[in-house]
Amino acid sequence: MGKDLQKTSNSSDDAPSIQAENADLKVINARQERQIESLRAENLATRTENSGLRAAARADQEKIDDLKAAQRQIEILNHNLEIRNLALEELNKELESFSYAVSHDLRSPLRSIHGFGEALQQSAAGKLSAEEAGWLQKIADAAARMDRLTEDLLRLSRITRSQLKREPTDLSLLAREVIHELRQSHPGRHVVFAISDSLWAMADPALMRAALDNLLGNAWKYTGKRPQALISFGKERREDQAVYCVRDNGAGFDMAYAAKLFAPFQRLHSAREFPGSGVGLACAARIIRKHGGRIWADAKTGEGAAFFFTLPDKLDGAEDAGLHA
């Protein structure tokens, strides 16, 4: 019985210790549960993040696939465009060769027709009726006109086939040369010219001489009925680009037909009113475009016209560069 009392006494003594251990275990369990919950939350967040990353990766891959598809489409389009450009270039060469050959080969028979027509007019003078002489004159006039047209075709062809040789060029000097020739060919006309000085450009001198010959010659022709004809050539700055202008106070034209201006053999005035074949402006336009520039016009019927053109600015400080060239 004494032993039983001792065991009971020992159990009573251990109870507080056991309770303390149980409390500690509960604290530890609670801490572990919180850690487990935290790990679960982190795991969930990681899975969510991974899911978002996978979705983002899929979206990025789709974008990459779209970009690759677009790139392939661009490559196909560029390839097709290159093929078309080569075909167009070849066609243009064939057309130019054909134009040159036809123009060149037509000149000889046309001159023969014209020459023999004149010989027949002289030898048959007095033997032909007025009507027959008129027919013969029409043949000679038609042959002469055809000869001029073939010469114009050759001019267009030469411009297209020529090589561009850029160098510092004084457009003012070229314009004055053209004016001198116009005055010599028509000494009876009085025309006031205003030519700006030091209009330098990086251009082909021979081609720009031809362009100004056509532009100034055009102004000269269409001011022919003005008692006080005025023609100017100058330069202005537009959007930081040099714009050259040939302006006159001549017949002008209706801007509704401006699209025809630079097409070969297109005329806005009758040949009886103002003679010509309609090639001069086409030649000027080809020359300007060959330089990489633009050409356009502004006009009003009866109030004159202005022809504008640009040339690539390859001379920084053009005047100085030209003066020291």
ChimeraX attribute file (.defattr): number of C-alpha atoms within 10 A of each C-alpha:
attribute: neighborCount
match mode: 1-to-1
recipient: residues
	/A:1	5
	/A:2	6
	/A:3	8
	/A:4	9
	/A:5	9
	/A:6	11
	/A:7	11
	/A:8	10
	/A:9	11
	/A:10	11
	/A:11	11
	/A:12	11
	/A:13	11
	/A:14	10
	/A:15	11
	/A:16	11
	/A:17	11
	/A:18	12
	/A:19	11
	/A:20	11
	/A:21	12
	/A:22	12
	/A:23	12
	/A:24	12
	/A:25	12
	/A:26	12
	/A:27	12
	/A:28	12
	/A:29	12
	/A:30	12
	/A:31	12
	/A:32	12
	/A:33	12
	/A:34	12
	/A:35	12
	/A:36	12
	/A:37	12
	/A:38	12
	/A:39	12
	/A:40	12
	/A:41	12
	/A:42	12
	/A:43	12
	/A:44	12
	/A:45	12
	/A:46	12
	/A:47	12
	/A:48	12
	/A:49	12
	/A:50	12
	/A:51	12
	/A:52	12
	/A:53	12
	/A:54	12
	/A:55	12
	/A:56	12
	/A:57	12
	/A:58	12
	/A:59	12
	/A:60	12
	/A:61	12
	/A:62	12
	/A:63	12
	/A:64	12
	/A:65	12
	/A:66	12
	/A:67	12
	/A:68	12
	/A:69	12
	/A:70	12
	/A:71	12
	/A:72	12
	/A:73	12
	/A:74	12
	/A:75	12
	/A:76	12
	/A:77	12
	/A:78	12
	/A:79	12
	/A:80	12
	/A:81	12
	/A:82	12
	/A:83	12
	/A:84	12
	/A:85	12
	/A:86	12
	/A:87	12
	/A:88	12
	/A:89	12
	/A:90	12
	/A:91	12
	/A:92	13
	/A:93	15
	/A:94	12
	/A:95	13
	/A:96	19
	/A:97	14
	/A:98	13
	/A:99	17
	/A:100	21
	/A:101	13
	/A:102	14
	/A:103	22
	/A:104	14
	/A:105	12
	/A:106	15
	/A:107	19
	/A:108	12
	/A:109	12
	/A:110	19
	/A:111	16
	/A:112	12
	/A:113	17
	/A:114	22
	/A:115	15
	/A:116	13
	/A:117	19
	/A:118	16
	/A:119	12
	/A:120	13
	/A:121	17
	/A:122	10
	/A:123	10
	/A:124	12
	/A:125	11
	/A:126	10
	/A:127	10
	/A:128	12
	/A:129	11
	/A:130	10
	/A:131	9
	/A:132	11
	/A:133	17
	/A:134	12
	/A:135	12
	/A:136	17
	/A:137	16
	/A:138	13
	/A:139	16
	/A:140	21
	/A:141	14
	/A:142	15
	/A:143	21
	/A:144	18
	/A:145	16
	/A:146	18
	/A:147	20
	/A:148	16
	/A:149	19
	/A:150	21
	/A:151	17
	/A:152	20
	/A:153	21
	/A:154	19
	/A:155	18
	/A:156	22
	/A:157	21
	/A:158	14
	/A:159	17
	/A:160	17
	/A:161	13
	/A:162	11
	/A:163	11
	/A:164	16
	/A:165	12
	/A:166	15
	/A:167	16
	/A:168	20
	/A:169	25
	/A:170	21
	/A:171	25
	/A:172	18
	/A:173	17
	/A:174	20
	/A:175	23
	/A:176	16
	/A:177	14
	/A:178	20
	/A:179	20
	/A:180	11
	/A:181	13
	/A:182	17
	/A:183	14
	/A:184	11
	/A:185	10
	/A:186	9
	/A:187	9
	/A:188	8
	/A:189	15
	/A:190	14
	/A:191	17
	/A:192	11
	/A:193	14
	/A:194	14
	/A:195	19
	/A:196	14
	/A:197	14
	/A:198	18
	/A:199	21
	/A:200	22
	/A:201	27
	/A:202	22
	/A:203	23
	/A:204	18
	/A:205	19
	/A:206	13
	/A:207	23
	/A:208	21
	/A:209	20
	/A:210	20
	/A:211	23
	/A:212	24
	/A:213	22
	/A:214	20
	/A:215	26
	/A:216	23
	/A:217	18
	/A:218	17
	/A:219	26
	/A:220	22
	/A:221	16
	/A:222	22
	/A:223	22
	/A:224	16
	/A:225	13
	/A:226	13
	/A:227	10
	/A:228	13
	/A:229	19
	/A:230	19
	/A:231	21
	/A:232	18
	/A:233	25
	/A:234	18
	/A:235	19
	/A:236	10
	/A:237	9
	/A:238	8
	/A:239	6
	/A:240	8
	/A:241	12
	/A:242	17
	/A:243	18
	/A:244	19
	/A:245	20
	/A:246	22
	/A:247	23
	/A:248	25
	/A:249	22
	/A:250	27
	/A:251	21
	/A:252	21
	/A:253	19
	/A:254	13
	/A:255	15
	/A:256	7
	/A:257	10
	/A:258	14
	/A:259	11
	/A:260	15
	/A:261	21
	/A:262	21
	/A:263	16
	/A:264	17
	/A:265	17
	/A:266	15
	/A:267	19
	/A:268	14
	/A:269	15
	/A:270	9
	/A:271	11
	/A:272	7
	/A:273	9
	/A:274	15
	/A:275	12
	/A:276	18
	/A:277	15
	/A:278	21
	/A:279	22
	/A:280	24
	/A:281	25
	/A:282	19
	/A:283	27
	/A:284	25
	/A:285	23
	/A:286	21
	/A:287	26
	/A:288	20
	/A:289	15
	/A:290	18
	/A:291	20
	/A:292	11
	/A:293	16
	/A:294	17
	/A:295	20
	/A:296	15
	/A:297	17
	/A:298	15
	/A:299	20
	/A:300	15
	/A:301	12
	/A:302	12
	/A:303	12
	/A:304	20
	/A:305	25
	/A:306	21
	/A:307	19
	/A:308	19
	/A:309	19
	/A:310	20
	/A:311	20
	/A:312	15
	/A:313	15
	/A:314	13
	/A:315	16
	/A:316	10
	/A:317	11
	/A:318	19
	/A:319	18
	/A:320	12
	/A:321	15
	/A:322	18
	/A:323	12
	/A:324	8
	/A:325	9
